[in-house]
Amino acid sequence: DILPKEPIKVLGTTKSKRITTMVCSAIDNSDDFIKMSDEVKGAHDELKSWLFANVYNNPIAKGEEMKAKKLIEFLYEYYTENTDTLSPLYLEIADKFGIDRAVCDYISCMTDGYAIDTFEKLCVPKGWNK
């Protein structure tokens, strides 16, 4: 509800719908060069500007950057040392391209919430009654 209304009208109300709209627009409007329709591109650009101004460069988010960096570093170290916890897909990637690539691919696919939940599961002790 906090995202700007006009771009959301064009792109969609969910992240999945917005990605689908942009990909379909790129497919429908590309010939020798990949491009979106003017309407979709304009909505994308407006939403991107809003996100940078209100989310990515927000002082509260910037204040959490060091924690996020430490979390990613921890997950990287954990998975490179505990390869047995990776799924067969990422083990196959590790066989072809190395464990560093596989772990980076795995972590990059995590949502913020999943990465935090994983960190908590691995690092935060559970209460006695849980």
Helices and strands as residue ranges (DSSP letters): H 5-11, H 15-29, H 38-51, I 52-56, H 59-63, H 65-81, G 83-85, H 88-97, H 99-108, H 112-123
